[in-house]
Amino acid sequence: MNLKNLSLATALLAGSFAATNAQAEEPVTVYTVTQHLADFAERLGGDAINVTFPVPEGQDPAFWRPSIALIADYQQADLILLNGVDYAQWVRNASLPRRALVNTARGLDDQLIRTDTVTHSHGDGGEHSHASTATHLWLNFDLATAQAEAVFSALNRELESDLPDSNLDELKADLTELNQLAEALPRGHEIITSHPRYQYLADRYGLSIRSVNWEAGATPTEENWAELDALLDDQAAKVFIWEAEPATAGDQGIQNRNLNSVVFAPGDRAGTDSDFIELMRQNLAALQAALEAE
C-alpha cells in the first residue's frame, strides 16, 4: 500500500472510530410521567441522559392524555419512568415497549394505601376516577427514596456503566432531610385538602387529613362550598391545603371559615420554579407555619 492509500485508510478508520464513539456517548433518552421523577432522573443521570416530561403546565399528569405523536415519542425512549399504582391512567391503554418501562413502585405493595374509588369531573376534562390505591406515594419521603433507588438502578442498567454513587447518596440525604422536616410538623390539628392527594403524607407523618374534590386553581362553586361546610360540621379543622395557588375568591372563602390557607404543591406537575427537594422544603415550611398559627 502506497503512502497516499495508507493515509486515506487511516483517515477512514479514524472517522469510523469517531462516529462509533459519538454514537456510544449519545445520552440515554428518558421520558417520565411526573415532574418529580424527571427531577430525580436529572440529578442521578446528569449529562449522561436527556430527560423529558411532556405534560403541559396546568395539566394534571394523573389524568392527562398524550397525543398520538407524544405516545410515539414515549415509544422511542430508552427508559420510561412510571410512578406505578395506576398513576397516569393513559399508560394502561398505550402500547409501550416493555423493555423501556420502569415501575418505580415495584416491590412497595405492602406499603401502599388502599382507598375507595371516587369518580368525579373537573372542568372540560370529563369524568375521571381516583384509583382504589392512593397514587401520590412520593409524599412519604421513605417511598420517594425507594423510587429514587429504582431510577438509579434503571439508569445504571441502561448506561451499562456505573453512575457515581454520590449522585444517589446526595439525593437520599436530601430526602432524609425532608423526612425530618415532616416528622417535626405539629400534630393534633385537623386538616382539609382540596383534593385527595395527601394520604401518604398523612399516614407517614401522623397528620389528620380529610379531602374535598375541587379543581386546582378554579373558583370553588356553591356545590364545592357545601361539600366543605359538610366536613366542617363534623370536625374543627385548622388548616386548608390547596394543591395549587387558589383563585382569590377561593382563598377568601377559606379565610371566612376561619381556616389557615396554605399551598402544598404535590410535585408531580410542570411549571414550578423549584426542583422537587426545594419545592417540598417550601411546602413543609408553609404547612408548619399554618399549623402553628393561632
Buried (B, 14 or more C-beta within 10 A) or exposed (E): EEEEEEEEEEEEEEEEEEEEEEEEEEBBBBBBBBBBBBBBBBBBBEEBBBBBBBBEEEBBBBBBEBEEEBBEBBBEBBBBBBBBBBBBBBBEEBEBEEEBBBBBBEEBEEBBBEBEEEEEEBEEEEEBEBBEBBBBBBBBBBBBBBBBBBBBBBBBEBBEEEBEEEBBEBBBEBBEBBBEBBEEBEEEBBBBBBBBBBBBBBBBBEBBBBBBBBBBBBEBEEEBBEBBEEBBEEEEBBBBBBBBEBEEEBBEBBEEBEBBBBBBBBBBBBEBEBBBBEBBBBBBEBBBEBBEEE
